[in-house]
Amino acid sequence: MSLSHGKIDLLAEISQSPRILSEVDVALKAKQLKNDVDEYLKLIASLDALMDAKDPTTRLEVVVKQLCKHGYVQAARKCLKQLH
């Protein structure tokens, strides 16, 4: 089934309400993921703000610095490799 022509509403799952975990913090802390998720969300927020930059080179430099700052060195290297 193709979903590209508005047929997503034909999926059986669309009629089911999503299961919402009310104690998300507790679940994340139990799995020792809370800090990682918080850092990831901060990183995404800072990267989203960069998308408004006019100069692509400046934008890339800031993205790579942010990736490295948050421990995503491999992702930063991948970004740089794709440019060369």
C-alpha positions as CSV (number, residue, x, y, z in Angstrom):
1,M,0.0,0.0,0.0
2,S,1.4,3.4,-0.9
3,L,1.2,6.1,1.7
4,S,2.3,8.9,-0.7
5,H,-1.3,9.7,-1.9
6,G,-3.1,10.3,1.4
7,K,-3.9,6.6,2.2
8,I,-2.3,6.7,5.6
9,D,-5.8,7.1,7.1
10,L,-6.6,3.6,5.7
11,L,-4.1,1.9,8.1
12,A,-5.7,0.0,10.9
13,E,-3.4,1.6,13.4
14,I,-4.7,5.1,12.7
15,S,-7.9,4.3,14.6
16,Q,-6.0,3.4,17.8
17,S,-5.2,6.0,20.3
18,P,-1.4,6.1,21.1
19,R,-0.2,4.6,24.3
20,I,1.1,7.4,26.4
21,L,3.5,6.7,29.3
22,S,2.6,9.1,32.1
23,E,5.8,8.7,34.0
24,V,8.2,9.2,31.1
25,D,11.0,10.6,33.4
26,V,10.8,7.6,35.7
27,A,11.0,5.2,32.8
28,L,14.0,7.1,31.3
29,K,15.8,7.3,34.6
30,A,15.2,3.5,35.2
31,K,16.9,2.8,31.9
32,Q,19.6,5.4,32.6
33,L,18.6,7.3,29.4
34,K,17.3,10.6,30.8
35,N,20.5,12.5,30.5
36,D,21.2,11.2,27.0
37,V,17.7,12.1,25.9
38,D,17.9,15.6,27.5
39,E,21.2,16.3,25.8
40,Y,19.9,15.0,22.4
41,L,16.9,17.3,22.7
42,K,19.1,20.3,23.6
43,L,21.3,19.5,20.6
44,I,18.3,19.2,18.2
45,A,16.9,22.5,19.5
46,S,20.2,24.3,18.9
47,L,20.6,22.8,15.5
48,D,17.1,23.8,14.5
49,A,17.9,27.4,15.3
50,L,20.9,27.2,13.0
51,M,18.8,26.4,10.0
52,D,17.8,30.0,9.7
53,A,21.4,31.1,9.1
54,K,21.9,32.6,5.6
55,D,25.5,31.4,5.0
56,P,25.7,27.6,4.5
57,T,29.4,27.6,5.5
58,T,28.8,29.3,8.8
59,R,25.8,27.0,9.4
60,L,28.0,23.9,8.8
61,E,30.8,25.1,11.1
62,V,28.4,25.7,13.9
63,V,26.6,22.4,13.4
64,V,30.0,20.5,13.5
65,K,31.0,22.4,16.6
66,Q,27.7,21.6,18.3
67,L,28.0,17.9,17.4
68,C,31.5,17.7,18.8
69,K,30.5,19.7,21.9
70,H,27.8,17.1,22.7
71,G,29.9,14.1,22.0
72,Y,28.7,13.3,18.5
73,V,32.2,13.3,17.0
74,Q,31.5,10.5,14.5
75,A,28.4,12.4,13.2
76,A,30.6,15.6,12.8
77,R,33.1,13.6,10.8
78,K,30.4,12.2,8.6
79,C,29.1,15.7,7.9
80,L,32.6,16.9,6.9
81,K,33.2,13.8,4.7
82,Q,30.0,14.4,2.8
83,L,31.3,17.8,1.8
84,H,34.6,16.6,0.4
